[in-house]
């Protein structure tokens, strides 16, 4: 189960890195739109199979979310 979570986190980080440049160019000052992009594109990849996870695995999901929020709001 942990292997599945790590694979989801890895793939979500790949998508996150791909959309980061788009967000920087198109919506630099619009953090609401950037969060919408995150929810629409990254969360779908990250939460695939979440029904099978336990409570402990949510920490990995929160790390990805917090990383994106911190970097988005710090700019």
CHARMM internal coordinates of N, CA and C (Angstrom, degrees):
IC EDIT
DIST 1 N 1 CA 1.4536
DIST 1 CA 1 C 1.5304
ANGL 1 N 1 CA 1 C 110.60
DIST 1 C 2 N 1.3131
ANGL 1 CA 1 C 2 N 116.86
DIHE 1 N 1 CA 1 C 2 N -42.84
DIST 2 N 2 CA 1.4585
ANGL 1 C 2 N 2 CA 120.33
DIHE 1 CA 1 C 2 N 2 CA 179.90
DIST 2 CA 2 C 1.5310
ANGL 2 N 2 CA 2 C 110.23
DIHE 1 C 2 N 2 CA 2 C -61.94
DIST 2 C 3 N 1.3257
ANGL 2 CA 2 C 3 N 116.74
DIHE 2 N 2 CA 2 C 3 N -36.14
DIST 3 N 3 CA 1.4596
ANGL 2 C 3 N 3 CA 120.45
DIHE 2 CA 2 C 3 N 3 CA 179.06
DIST 3 CA 3 C 1.5317
ANGL 3 N 3 CA 3 C 110.61
DIHE 2 C 3 N 3 CA 3 C -61.86
DIST 3 C 4 N 1.3132
ANGL 3 CA 3 C 4 N 116.44
DIHE 3 N 3 CA 3 C 4 N -39.52
DIST 4 N 4 CA 1.4678
ANGL 3 C 4 N 4 CA 120.65
DIHE 3 CA 3 C 4 N 4 CA 178.40
DIST 4 CA 4 C 1.5289
ANGL 4 N 4 CA 4 C 110.47
DIHE 3 C 4 N 4 CA 4 C -64.11
DIST 4 C 5 N 1.3168
ANGL 4 CA 4 C 5 N 116.69
DIHE 4 N 4 CA 4 C 5 N -43.18
DIST 5 N 5 CA 1.4653
ANGL 4 C 5 N 5 CA 120.84
DIHE 4 CA 4 C 5 N 5 CA -179.81
DIST 5 CA 5 C 1.5225
ANGL 5 N 5 CA 5 C 109.89
DIHE 4 C 5 N 5 CA 5 C -63.08
DIST 5 C 6 N 1.3110
ANGL 5 CA 5 C 6 N 116.77
DIHE 5 N 5 CA 5 C 6 N -45.40
DIST 6 N 6 CA 1.4705
ANGL 5 C 6 N 6 CA 120.03
DIHE 5 CA 5 C 6 N 6 CA 179.51
DIST 6 CA 6 C 1.5258
ANGL 6 N 6 CA 6 C 111.40
DIHE 5 C 6 N 6 CA 6 C -62.48
DIST 6 C 7 N 1.3115
ANGL 6 CA 6 C 7 N 116.83
DIHE 6 N 6 CA 6 C 7 N -37.54
DIST 7 N 7 CA 1.4662
ANGL 6 C 7 N 7 CA 120.56
DIHE 6 CA 6 C 7 N 7 CA 177.64
DIST 7 CA 7 C 1.5282
ANGL 7 N 7 CA 7 C 110.54
DIHE 6 C 7 N 7 CA 7 C -65.61
DIST 7 C 8 N 1.3179
ANGL 7 CA 7 C 8 N 117.25
DIHE 7 N 7 CA 7 C 8 N -40.95
DIST 8 N 8 CA 1.4684
ANGL 7 C 8 N 8 CA 121.22
DIHE 7 CA 7 C 8 N 8 CA 177.68
DIST 8 CA 8 C 1.5257
ANGL 8 N 8 CA 8 C 110.42
DIHE 7 C 8 N 8 CA 8 C -63.50
DIST 8 C 9 N 1.3303
ANGL 8 CA 8 C 9 N 116.97
DIHE 8 N 8 CA 8 C 9 N -43.27
DIST 9 N 9 CA 1.4636
ANGL 8 C 9 N 9 CA 121.24
DIHE 8 CA 8 C 9 N 9 CA 179.21
DIST 9 CA 9 C 1.5283
ANGL 9 N 9 CA 9 C 109.75
DIHE 8 C 9 N 9 CA 9 C -63.32
DIST 9 C 10 N 1.3047
ANGL 9 CA 9 C 10 N 117.04
DIHE 9 N 9 CA 9 C 10 N -42.57
DIST 10 N 10 CA 1.4659
ANGL 9 C 10 N 10 CA 121.57
DIHE 9 CA 9 C 10 N 10 CA 179.34
DIST 10 CA 10 C 1.5254
ANGL 10 N 10 CA 10 C 110.54
DIHE 9 C 10 N 10 CA 10 C -60.65
DIST 10 C 11 N 1.3172
ANGL 10 CA 10 C 11 N 116.58
DIHE 10 N 10 CA 10 C 11 N -47.56
DIST 11 N 11 CA 1.4689
ANGL 10 C 11 N 11 CA 120.33
DIHE 10 CA 10 C 11 N 11 CA -179.42
DIST 11 CA 11 C 1.5288
ANGL 11 N 11 CA 11 C 111.59
DIHE 10 C 11 N 11 CA 11 C -67.50
DIST 11 C 12 N 1.3248
ANGL 11 CA 11 C 12 N 117.11
DIHE 11 N 11 CA 11 C 12 N -37.81
DIST 12 N 12 CA 1.4665
ANGL 11 C 12 N 12 CA 120.42
DIHE 11 CA 11 C 12 N 12 CA 178.16
DIST 12 CA 12 C 1.5249
ANGL 12 N 12 CA 12 C 110.56
DIHE 11 C 12 N 12 CA 12 C -64.74
DIST 12 C 13 N 1.3228
ANGL 12 CA 12 C 13 N 117.44
DIHE 12 N 12 CA 12 C 13 N -38.79
DIST 13 N 13 CA 1.4619
ANGL 12 C 13 N 13 CA 120.43
DIHE 12 CA 12 C 13 N 13 CA 177.37
DIST 13 CA 13 C 1.5238
ANGL 13 N 13 CA 13 C 111.51
DIHE 12 C 13 N 13 CA 13 C -65.60
DIST 13 C 14 N 1.3127
ANGL 13 CA 13 C 14 N 117.50
DIHE 13 N 13 CA 13 C 14 N -34.48
DIST 14 N 14 CA 1.4681
ANGL 13 C 14 N 14 CA 120.75
DIHE 13 CA 13 C 14 N 14 CA 176.19
DIST 14 CA 14 C 1.5275
ANGL 14 N 14 CA 14 C 109.88
DIHE 13 C 14 N 14 CA 14 C -63.64
DIST 14 C 15 N 1.3291
ANGL 14 CA 14 C 15 N 116.70
DIHE 14 N 14 CA 14 C 15 N -46.77
DIST 15 N 15 CA 1.4716
ANGL 14 C 15 N 15 CA 120.76
DIHE 14 CA 14 C 15 N 15 CA 178.56
DIST 15 CA 15 C 1.5220
ANGL 15 N 15 CA 15 C 109.99
DIHE 14 C 15 N 15 CA 15 C -63.92
DIST 15 C 16 N 1.3230
ANGL 15 CA 15 C 16 N 117.04
DIHE 15 N 15 CA 15 C 16 N -41.61
DIST 16 N 16 CA 1.4603
ANGL 15 C 16 N 16 CA 121.57
DIHE 15 CA 15 C 16 N 16 CA 179.59
DIST 16 CA 16 C 1.5256
ANGL 16 N 16 CA 16 C 110.33
DIHE 15 C 16 N 16 CA 16 C -58.44
DIST 16 C 17 N 1.3162
ANGL 16 CA 16 C 17 N 117.11
DIHE 16 N 16 CA 16 C 17 N -45.18
DIST 17 N 17 CA 1.4640
ANGL 16 C 17 N 17 CA 120.36
DIHE 16 CA 16 C 17 N 17 CA 179.08
DIST 17 CA 17 C 1.5237
ANGL 17 N 17 CA 17 C 111.66
DIHE 16 C 17 N 17 CA 17 C -65.17
DIST 17 C 18 N 1.3163
ANGL 17 CA 17 C 18 N 117.21
DIHE 17 N 17 CA 17 C 18 N -32.89
DIST 18 N 18 CA 1.4608
ANGL 17 C 18 N 18 CA 120.38
DIHE 17 CA 17 C 18 N 18 CA 179.17
DIST 18 CA 18 C 1.5243
ANGL 18 N 18 CA 18 C 111.94
DIHE 17 C 18 N 18 CA 18 C -71.05
DIST 18 C 19 N 1.3210
ANGL 18 CA 18 C 19 N 117.95
DIHE 18 N 18 CA 18 C 19 N -38.55
DIST 19 N 19 CA 1.4658
ANGL 18 C 19 N 19 CA 119.78
DIHE 18 CA 18 C 19 N 19 CA -178.00
DIST 19 CA 19 C 1.5202
ANGL 19 N 19 CA 19 C 112.67
DIHE 18 C 19 N 19 CA 19 C -84.69
DIST 19 C 20 N 1.3209
ANGL 19 CA 19 C 20 N 117.61
DIHE 19 N 19 CA 19 C 20 N -13.87
DIST 20 N 20 CA 1.4645
ANGL 19 C 20 N 20 CA 120.11
DIHE 19 CA 19 C 20 N 20 CA -177.52
DIST 20 CA 20 C 1.5279
ANGL 20 N 20 CA 20 C 110.84
DIHE 19 C 20 N 20 CA 20 C -59.07
DIST 20 C 21 N 1.3083
ANGL 20 CA 20 C 21 N 117.39
DIHE 20 N 20 CA 20 C 21 N -46.32
DIST 21 N 21 CA 1.4613
ANGL 20 C 21 N 21 CA 120.96
DIHE 20 CA 20 C 21 N 21 CA -179.45
DIST 21 CA 21 C 1.5204
ANGL 21 N 21 CA 21 C 112.56
DIHE 20 C 21 N 21 CA 21 C -63.10
DIST 21 C 22 N 1.3135
ANGL 21 CA 21 C 22 N 116.66
DIHE 21 N 21 CA 21 C 22 N -37.64
DIST 22 N 22 CA 1.4663
ANGL 21 C 22 N 22 CA 120.65
DIHE 21 CA 21 C 22 N 22 CA 177.67
DIST 22 CA 22 C 1.5214
ANGL 22 N 22 CA 22 C 109.86
DIHE 21 C 22 N 22 CA 22 C -63.71
DIST 22 C 23 N 1.3165
ANGL 22 CA 22 C 23 N 116.13
DIHE 22 N 22 CA 22 C 23 N -45.43
DIST 23 N 23 CA 1.4595
ANGL 22 C 23 N 23 CA 120.14
DIHE 22 CA 22 C 23 N 23 CA 178.55
DIST 23 CA 23 C 1.5138
ANGL 23 N 23 CA 23 C 112.53
DIHE 22 C 23 N 23 CA 23 C -62.15
DIST 23 C 24 N 1.3285
ANGL 23 CA 23 C 24 N 116.90
DIHE 23 N 23 CA 23 C 24 N -38.95
DIST 24 N 24 CA 1.4642
ANGL 23 C 24 N 24 CA 121.01
DIHE 23 CA 23 C 24 N 24 CA 178.85
DIST 24 CA 24 C 1.5262
ANGL 24 N 24 CA 24 C 111.27
DIHE 23 C 24 N 24 CA 24 C -64.82
DIST 24 C 25 N 1.3137
ANGL 24 CA 24 C 25 N 117.24
DIHE 24 N 24 CA 24 C 25 N -41.83
DIST 25 N 25 CA 1.4651
ANGL 24 C 25 N 25 CA 120.43
DIHE 24 CA 24 C 25 N 25 CA -177.63
DIST 25 CA 25 C 1.5256
ANGL 25 N 25 CA 25 C 112.75
DIHE 24 C 25 N 25 CA 25 C -76.46
DIST 25 C 26 N 1.3108
ANGL 25 CA 25 C 26 N 116.98
DIHE 25 N 25 CA 25 C 26 N -45.45
DIST 26 N 26 CA 1.4651
ANGL 25 C 26 N 26 CA 120.55
DIHE 25 CA 25 C 26 N 26 CA -171.49
DIST 26 CA 26 C 1.5317
ANGL 26 N 26 CA 26 C 113.80
DIHE 25 C 26 N 26 CA 26 C -89.46
DIST 26 C 27 N 1.3275
ANGL 26 CA 26 C 27 N 116.95
DIHE 26 N 26 CA 26 C 27 N -37.66
DIST 27 N 27 CA 1.4661
ANGL 26 C 27 N 27 CA 120.60
DIHE 26 CA 26 C 27 N 27 CA -171.00
DIST 27 CA 27 C 1.5255
ANGL 27 N 27 CA 27 C 111.81
DIHE 26 C 27 N 27 CA 27 C -130.75
DIST 27 C 28 N 1.3220
ANGL 27 CA 27 C 28 N 117.77
DIHE 27 N 27 CA 27 C 28 N 45.23
DIST 28 N 28 CA 1.4621
ANGL 27 C 28 N 28 CA 121.17
DIHE 27 CA 27 C 28 N 28 CA -173.56
DIST 28 CA 28 C 1.5290
ANGL 28 N 28 CA 28 C 112.59
DIHE 27 C 28 N 28 CA 28 C -54.39
DIST 28 C 29 N 1.3169
ANGL 28 CA 28 C 29 N 117.81
DIHE 28 N 28 CA 28 C 29 N -45.60
DIST 29 N 29 CA 1.4600
ANGL 28 C 29 N 29 CA 121.08
DIHE 28 CA 28 C 29 N 29 CA -175.93
DIST 29 CA 29 C 1.5287
ANGL 29 N 29 CA 29 C 113.16
DIHE 28 C 29 N 29 CA 29 C -94.70
DIST 29 C 30 N 1.3061
ANGL 29 CA 29 C 30 N 118.37
DIHE 29 N 29 CA 29 C 30 N -6.77
DIST 30 N 30 CA 1.4654
ANGL 29 C 30 N 30 CA 122.17
DIHE 29 CA 29 C 30 N 30 CA -175.10
DIST 30 CA 30 C 1.5329
ANGL 30 N 30 CA 30 C 110.35
DIHE 29 C 30 N 30 CA 30 C -99.61
DIST 30 C 31 N 1.3301
ANGL 30 CA 30 C 31 N 115.87
DIHE 30 N 30 CA 30 C 31 N 86.09
DIST 31 N 31 CA 1.4698
ANGL 30 C 31 N 31 CA 119.81
DIHE 30 CA 30 C 31 N 31 CA -177.02
DIST 31 CA 31 C 1.5289
ANGL 31 N 31 CA 31 C 111.59
DIHE 30 C 31 N 31 CA 31 C -67.60
DIST 31 C 32 N 1.3217
ANGL 31 CA 31 C 32 N 117.44
DIHE 31 N 31 CA 31 C 32 N -28.12
DIST 32 N 32 CA 1.4663
ANGL 31 C 32 N 32 CA 120.17
DIHE 31 CA 31 C 32 N 32 CA 178.55
DIST 32 CA 32 C 1.5336
ANGL 32 N 32 CA 32 C 110.63
DIHE 31 C 32 N 32 CA 32 C -64.69
DIST 32 C 33 N 1.3186
ANGL 32 CA 32 C 33 N 116.74
DIHE 32 N 32 CA 32 C 33 N -43.32
DIST 33 N 33 CA 1.4612
ANGL 32 C 33 N 33 CA 120.55
DIHE 32 CA 32 C 33 N 33 CA 178.95
DIST 33 CA 33 C 1.5253
ANGL 33 N 33 CA 33 C 110.62
DIHE 32 C 33 N 33 CA 33 C -67.82
DIST 33 C 34 N 1.3175
ANGL 33 CA 33 C 34 N 116.88
DIHE 33 N 33 CA 33 C 34 N -35.93
DIST 34 N 34 CA 1.4636
ANGL 33 C 34 N 34 CA 120.05
DIHE 33 CA 33 C 34 N 34 CA 179.05
DIST 34 CA 34 C 1.5255
ANGL 34 N 34 CA 34 C 110.67
DIHE 33 C 34 N 34 CA 34 C -67.37
DIST 34 C 35 N 1.3256
ANGL 34 CA 34 C 35 N 117.65
DIHE 34 N 34 CA 34 C 35 N -36.96
DIST 35 N 35 CA 1.4625
ANGL 34 C 35 N 35 CA 120.39
DIHE 34 CA 34 C 35 N 35 CA 176.39
DIST 35 CA 35 C 1.5229
ANGL 35 N 35 CA 35 C 110.30
DIHE 34 C 35 N 35 CA 35 C -69.15
DIST 35 C 36 N 1.3276
ANGL 35 CA 35 C 36 N 117.09
DIHE 35 N 35 CA 35 C 36 N -34.99
DIST 36 N 36 CA 1.4602
ANGL 35 C 36 N 36 CA 120.45
DIHE 35 CA 35 C 36 N 36 CA 175.48
DIST 36 CA 36 C 1.5282
ANGL 36 N 36 CA 36 C 110.28
DIHE 35 C 36 N 36 CA 36 C -61.77
DIST 36 C 37 N 1.3360
ANGL 36 CA 36 C 37 N 116.54
DIHE 36 N 36 CA 36 C 37 N -43.27
DIST 37 N 37 CA 1.4673
ANGL 36 C 37 N 37 CA 120.68
DIHE 36 CA 36 C 37 N 37 CA 177.25
DIST 37 CA 37 C 1.5237
ANGL 37 N 37 CA 37 C 110.62
DIHE 36 C 37 N 37 CA 37 C -60.89
DIST 37 C 38 N 1.3227
ANGL 37 CA 37 C 38 N 116.22
DIHE 37 N 37 CA 37 C 38 N -42.48
DIST 38 N 38 CA 1.4622
ANGL 37 C 38 N 38 CA 120.49
DIHE 37 CA 37 C 38 N 38 CA 179.43
DIST 38 CA 38 C 1.5221
ANGL 38 N 38 CA 38 C 110.40
DIHE 37 C 38 N 38 CA 38 C -61.42
DIST 38 C 39 N 1.3234
ANGL 38 CA 38 C 39 N 115.90
DIHE 38 N 38 CA 38 C 39 N -49.42
DIST 39 N 39 CA 1.4676
ANGL 38 C 39 N 39 CA 120.13
DIHE 38 CA 38 C 39 N 39 CA -179.19
DIST 39 CA 39 C 1.5294
ANGL 39 N 39 CA 39 C 111.61
DIHE 38 C 39 N 39 CA 39 C -61.64
DIST 39 C 40 N 1.3173
ANGL 39 CA 39 C 40 N 116.59
DIHE 39 N 39 CA 39 C 40 N -40.38
DIST 40 N 40 CA 1.4634
ANGL 39 C 40 N 40 CA 120.18
DIHE 39 CA 39 C 40 N 40 CA -176.14
DIST 40 CA 40 C 1.5252
ANGL 40 N 40 CA 40 C 112.98
DIHE 39 C 40 N 40 CA 40 C -75.44
DIST 40 C 41 N 1.3185
ANGL 40 CA 40 C 41 N 117.62
DIHE 40 N 40 CA 40 C 41 N -38.50
DIST 41 N 41 CA 1.4616
ANGL 40 C 41 N 41 CA 120.13
DIHE 40 CA 40 C 41 N 41 CA -171.29
DIST 41 CA 41 C 1.5255
ANGL 41 N 41 CA 41 C 114.14
DIHE 40 C 41 N 41 CA 41 C -103.41
DIST 41 C 42 N 1.3102
ANGL 41 CA 41 C 42 N 117.37
DIHE 41 N 41 CA 41 C 42 N -40.50
DIST 42 N 42 CA 1.4708
ANGL 41 C 42 N 42 CA 119.99
DIHE 41 CA 41 C 42 N 42 CA -174.92
DIST 42 CA 42 C 1.5231
ANGL 42 N 42 CA 42 C 111.37
DIHE 41 C 42 N 42 CA 42 C -87.16
DIST 42 C 43 N 1.3137
ANGL 42 CA 42 C 43 N 117.13
DIHE 42 N 42 CA 42 C 43 N -42.84
DIST 43 N 43 CA 1.4658
ANGL 42 C 43 N 43 CA 119.47
DIHE 42 CA 42 C 43 N 43 CA -175.81
DIST 43 CA 43 C 1.5254
ANGL 43 N 43 CA 43 C 112.02
DIHE 42 C 43 N 43 CA 43 C -64.36
DIST 43 C 44 N 1.3156
ANGL 43 CA 43 C 44 N 117.86
DIHE 43 N 43 CA 43 C 44 N -33.26
DIST 44 N 44 CA 1.4623
ANGL 43 C 44 N 44 CA 120.13
DIHE 43 CA 43 C 44 N 44 CA 176.85
DIST 44 CA 44 C 1.5194
ANGL 44 N 44 CA 44 C 112.24
DIHE 43 C 44 N 44 CA 44 C -60.98
DIST 44 C 45 N 1.3223
ANGL 44 CA 44 C 45 N 115.55
DIHE 44 N 44 CA 44 C 45 N -41.02
DIST 45 N 45 CA 1.4646
ANGL 44 C 45 N 45 CA 120.79
DIHE 44 CA 44 C 45 N 45 CA 178.21
DIST 45 CA 45 C 1.5235
ANGL 45 N 45 CA 45 C 110.06
DIHE 44 C 45 N 45 CA 45 C -71.18
DIST 45 C 46 N 1.3170
ANGL 45 CA 45 C 46 N 115.61
DIHE 45 N 45 CA 45 C 46 N -43.30
DIST 46 N 46 CA 1.4631
ANGL 45 C 46 N 46 CA 121.09
DIHE 45 CA 45 C 46 N 46 CA -175.72
DIST 46 CA 46 C 1.5273
ANGL 46 N 46 CA 46 C 112.56
DIHE 45 C 46 N 46 CA 46 C -66.11
DIST 46 C 47 N 1.3113
ANGL 46 CA 46 C 47 N 117.11
DIHE 46 N 46 CA 46 C 47 N -39.24
DIST 47 N 47 CA 1.4641
ANGL 46 C 47 N 47 CA 120.58
DIHE 46 CA 46 C 47 N 47 CA -172.80
DIST 47 CA 47 C 1.5247
ANGL 47 N 47 CA 47 C 114.10
DIHE 46 C 47 N 47 CA 47 C -94.81
DIST 47 C 48 N 1.3106
ANGL 47 CA 47 C 48 N 117.60
DIHE 47 N 47 CA 47 C 48 N 10.16
DIST 48 N 48 CA 1.4610
ANGL 47 C 48 N 48 CA 120.33
DIHE 47 CA 47 C 48 N 48 CA 177.22
DIST 48 CA 48 C 1.5293
ANGL 48 N 48 CA 48 C 109.27
DIHE 47 C 48 N 48 CA 48 C -63.70
DIST 48 C 49 N 1.2998
ANGL 48 CA 48 C 49 N 117.69
DIHE 48 N 48 CA 48 C 49 N 120.19
DIST 49 N 49 CA 1.4599
ANGL 48 C 49 N 49 CA 122.40
DIHE 48 CA 48 C 49 N 49 CA -179.69
DIST 49 CA 49 C 1.5122
ANGL 49 N 49 CA 49 C 114.18
DIHE 48 C 49 N 49 CA 49 C 84.51
DIST 49 C 50 N 1.3183
ANGL 49 CA 49 C 50 N 117.89
DIHE 49 N 49 CA 49 C 50 N 12.95
DIST 50 N 50 CA 1.4631
ANGL 49 C 50 N 50 CA 121.63
DIHE 49 CA 49 C 50 N 50 CA -175.37
DIST 50 CA 50 C 1.5357
ANGL 50 N 50 CA 50 C 112.39
DIHE 49 C 50 N 50 CA 50 C -62.89
DIST 50 C 51 N 1.3135
ANGL 50 CA 50 C 51 N 117.06
DIHE 50 N 50 CA 50 C 51 N -22.82
DIST 51 N 51 CA 1.4644
ANGL 50 C 51 N 51 CA 120.25
DIHE 50 CA 50 C 51 N 51 CA -178.78
DIST 51 CA 51 C 1.5246
ANGL 51 N 51 CA 51 C 112.05
DIHE 50 C 51 N 51 CA 51 C -61.25
DIST 51 C 52 N 1.3040
ANGL 51 CA 51 C 52 N 116.75
DIHE 51 N 51 CA 51 C 52 N -22.66
DIST 52 N 52 CA 1.4625
ANGL 51 C 52 N 52 CA 121.41
DIHE 51 CA 51 C 52 N 52 CA -177.35
DIST 52 CA 52 C 1.5225
ANGL 52 N 52 CA 52 C 113.33
DIHE 51 C 52 N 52 CA 52 C -92.79
DIST 52 C 53 N 1.3069
ANGL 52 CA 52 C 53 N 117.48
DIHE 52 N 52 CA 52 C 53 N -11.37
DIST 53 N 53 CA 1.4552
ANGL 52 C 53 N 53 CA 120.96
DIHE 52 CA 52 C 53 N 53 CA -175.30
DIST 53 CA 53 C 1.5192
ANGL 53 N 53 CA 53 C 110.83
DIHE 52 C 53 N 53 CA 53 C -78.50
DIST 53 C 54 N 1.3011
ANGL 53 CA 53 C 54 N 115.10
DIHE 53 N 53 CA 53 C 54 N 160.82
DIST 54 N 54 CA 1.4547
ANGL 53 C 54 N 54 CA 121.51
DIHE 53 CA 53 C 54 N 54 CA 173.90
DIST 54 CA 54 C 1.5171
ANGL 54 N 54 CA 54 C 110.73
DIHE 53 C 54 N 54 CA 54 C -97.10
DIST 54 C 55 N 1.3093
ANGL 54 CA 54 C 55 N 115.22
DIHE 54 N 54 CA 54 C 55 N -173.95
DIST 55 N 55 CA 1.4572
ANGL 54 C 55 N 55 CA 121.50
DIHE 54 CA 54 C 55 N 55 CA -177.46
DIST 55 CA 55 C 1.5273
ANGL 55 N 55 CA 55 C 112.00
DIHE 54 C 55 N 55 CA 55 C -68.45
DIST 55 C 56 N 1.3142
ANGL 55 CA 55 C 56 N 117.50
DIHE 55 N 55 CA 55 C 56 N -34.17
DIST 56 N 56 CA 1.4656
ANGL 55 C 56 N 56 CA 121.46
DIHE 55 CA 55 C 56 N 56 CA -176.32
DIST 56 CA 56 C 1.5251
ANGL 56 N 56 CA 56 C 112.35
DIHE 55 C 56 N 56 CA 56 C -65.64
DIST 56 C 57 N 1.2994
ANGL 56 CA 56 C 57 N 117.18
DIHE 56 N 56 CA 56 C 57 N -30.58
DIST 57 N 57 CA 1.4519
ANGL 56 C 57 N 57 CA 120.85
DIHE 56 CA 56 C 57 N 57 CA -175.78
DIST 57 CA 57 C 1.5246
ANGL 57 N 57 CA 57 C 113.16
DIHE 56 C 57 N 57 CA 57 C -71.35
DIST 57 C 58 N 1.3073
ANGL 57 CA 57 C 58 N 117.82
DIHE 57 N 57 CA 57 C 58 N -15.75
DIST 58 N 58 CA 1.4622
ANGL 57 C 58 N 58 CA 120.11
DIHE 57 CA 57 C 58 N 58 CA -179.35
DIST 58 CA 58 C 1.5217
ANGL 58 N 58 CA 58 C 112.05
DIHE 57 C 58 N 58 CA 58 C -64.87
DIST 58 C 59 N 1.3308
ANGL 58 CA 58 C 59 N 117.19
DIHE 58 N 58 CA 58 C 59 N -23.80
DIST 59 N 59 CA 1.4633
ANGL 58 C 59 N 59 CA 121.29
DIHE 58 CA 58 C 59 N 59 CA 178.34
DIST 59 CA 59 C 1.5259
ANGL 59 N 59 CA 59 C 110.40
DIHE 58 C 59 N 59 CA 59 C -60.89
DIST 59 C 60 N 1.3207
ANGL 59 CA 59 C 60 N 117.02
DIHE 59 N 59 CA 59 C 60 N -40.19
DIST 60 N 60 CA 1.4638
ANGL 59 C 60 N 60 CA 120.91
DIHE 59 CA 59 C 60 N 60 CA 178.99
DIST 60 CA 60 C 1.5290
ANGL 60 N 60 CA 60 C 110.93
DIHE 59 C 60 N 60 CA 60 C -63.84
DIST 60 C 61 N 1.3214
ANGL 60 CA 60 C 61 N 116.51
DIHE 60 N 60 CA 60 C 61 N -39.58
DIST 61 N 61 CA 1.4654
ANGL 60 C 61 N 61 CA 121.07
DIHE 60 CA 60 C 61 N 61 CA 178.63
DIST 61 CA 61 C 1.5242
ANGL 61 N 61 CA 61 C 109.87
DIHE 60 C 61 N 61 CA 61 C -65.45
DIST 61 C 62 N 1.3143
ANGL 61 CA 61 C 62 N 116.68
DIHE 61 N 61 CA 61 C 62 N -43.82
DIST 62 N 62 CA 1.4588
ANGL 61 C 62 N 62 CA 120.88
DIHE 61 CA 61 C 62 N 62 CA -179.22
DIST 62 CA 62 C 1.5234
ANGL 62 N 62 CA 62 C 111.67
DIHE 61 C 62 N 62 CA 62 C -63.78
DIST 62 C 63 N 1.3136
ANGL 62 CA 62 C 63 N 118.16
DIHE 62 N 62 CA 62 C 63 N -33.19
DIST 63 N 63 CA 1.4704
ANGL 62 C 63 N 63 CA 120.68
DIHE 62 CA 62 C 63 N 63 CA 178.13
DIST 63 CA 63 C 1.5205
ANGL 63 N 63 CA 63 C 111.15
DIHE 62 C 63 N 63 CA 63 C -62.64
DIST 63 C 64 N 1.3146
ANGL 63 CA 63 C 64 N 116.52
DIHE 63 N 63 CA 63 C 64 N -42.75
DIST 64 N 64 CA 1.4690
ANGL 63 C 64 N 64 CA 120.10
DIHE 63 CA 63 C 64 N 64 CA 179.16
DIST 64 CA 64 C 1.5219
ANGL 64 N 64 CA 64 C 109.74
DIHE 63 C 64 N 64 CA 64 C -64.67
DIST 64 C 65 N 1.3216
ANGL 64 CA 64 C 65 N 116.94
DIHE 64 N 64 CA 64 C 65 N -44.31
DIST 65 N 65 CA 1.4620
ANGL 64 C 65 N 65 CA 120.97
DIHE 64 CA 64 C 65 N 65 CA 179.86
DIST 65 CA 65 C 1.5229
ANGL 65 N 65 CA 65 C 111.12
DIHE 64 C 65 N 65 CA 65 C -62.05
DIST 65 C 66 N 1.3146
ANGL 65 CA 65 C 66 N 117.18
DIHE 65 N 65 CA 65 C 66 N -47.37
DIST 66 N 66 CA 1.4621
ANGL 65 C 66 N 66 CA 120.69
DIHE 65 CA 65 C 66 N 66 CA -177.86
DIST 66 CA 66 C 1.5236
ANGL 66 N 66 CA 66 C 111.88
DIHE 65 C 66 N 66 CA 66 C -64.83
DIST 66 C 67 N 1.3141
ANGL 66 CA 66 C 67 N 116.89
DIHE 66 N 66 CA 66 C 67 N -37.44
DIST 67 N 67 CA 1.4667
ANGL 66 C 67 N 67 CA 120.17
DIHE 66 CA 66 C 67 N 67 CA 177.73
DIST 67 CA 67 C 1.5260
ANGL 67 N 67 CA 67 C 110.60
DIHE 66 C 67 N 67 CA 67 C -60.21
DIST 67 C 68 N 1.3178
ANGL 67 CA 67 C 68 N 116.40
DIHE 67 N 67 CA 67 C 68 N -45.30
DIST 68 N 68 CA 1.4615
ANGL 67 C 68 N 68 CA 120.06
DIHE 67 CA 67 C 68 N 68 CA -179.44
DIST 68 CA 68 C 1.5266
ANGL 68 N 68 CA 68 C 110.91
DIHE 67 C 68 N 68 CA 68 C -67.48
DIST 68 C 69 N 1.3116
ANGL 68 CA 68 C 69 N 117.40
DIHE 68 N 68 CA 68 C 69 N -43.73
DIST 69 N 69 CA 1.4676
ANGL 68 C 69 N 69 CA 120.79
DIHE 68 CA 68 C 69 N 69 CA -179.22
DIST 69 CA 69 C 1.5231
ANGL 69 N 69 CA 69 C 110.71
DIHE 68 C 69 N 69 CA 69 C -63.10
DIST 69 C 70 N 1.3264
ANGL 69 CA 69 C 70 N 117.43
DIHE 69 N 69 CA 69 C 70 N -44.94
DIST 70 N 70 CA 1.4702
ANGL 69 C 70 N 70 CA 120.66
DIHE 69 CA 69 C 70 N 70 CA 179.45
DIST 70 CA 70 C 1.5217
ANGL 70 N 70 CA 70 C 111.63
DIHE 69 C 70 N 70 CA 70 C -60.13
DIST 70 C 71 N 1.3165
ANGL 70 CA 70 C 71 N 116.73
DIHE 70 N 70 CA 70 C 71 N -46.94
DIST 71 N 71 CA 1.4652
ANGL 70 C 71 N 71 CA 118.87
DIHE 70 CA 70 C 71 N 71 CA -177.89
DIST 71 CA 71 C 1.5252
ANGL 71 N 71 CA 71 C 111.97
DIHE 70 C 71 N 71 CA 71 C -70.81
DIST 71 C 72 N 1.3078
ANGL 71 CA 71 C 72 N 117.83
DIHE 71 N 71 CA 71 C 72 N -32.39
DIST 72 N 72 CA 1.4643
ANGL 71 C 72 N 72 CA 120.60
DIHE 71 CA 71 C 72 N 72 CA 178.55
DIST 72 CA 72 C 1.5228
ANGL 72 N 72 CA 72 C 111.14
DIHE 71 C 72 N 72 CA 72 C -69.65
DIST 72 C 73 N 1.3091
ANGL 72 CA 72 C 73 N 117.08
DIHE 72 N 72 CA 72 C 73 N -45.35
DIST 73 N 73 CA 1.4586
ANGL 72 C 73 N 73 CA 120.28
DIHE 72 CA 72 C 73 N 73 CA -176.31
DIST 73 CA 73 C 1.5211
ANGL 73 N 73 CA 73 C 113.32
DIHE 72 C 73 N 73 CA 73 C -78.60
DIST 73 C 74 N 1.3090
ANGL 73 CA 73 C 74 N 118.19
DIHE 73 N 73 CA 73 C 74 N -18.47
DIST 74 N 74 CA 1.4633
ANGL 73 C 74 N 74 CA 119.88
DIHE 73 CA 73 C 74 N 74 CA -179.39
DIST 74 CA 74 C 1.5269
ANGL 74 N 74 CA 74 C 111.88
DIHE 73 C 74 N 74 CA 74 C -80.27
DIST 74 C 75 N 1.3006
ANGL 74 CA 74 C 75 N 118.40
DIHE 74 N 74 CA 74 C 75 N -8.42
DIST 75 N 75 CA 1.4763
ANGL 74 C 75 N 75 CA 121.63
DIHE 74 CA 74 C 75 N 75 CA -178.44
DIST 75 CA 75 C 1.4895
ANGL 75 N 75 CA 75 C 111.62
DIHE 74 C 75 N 75 CA 75 C -94.65
END
COOR INIT
IC SEED 1 N 1 CA 1 C
IC BUILD
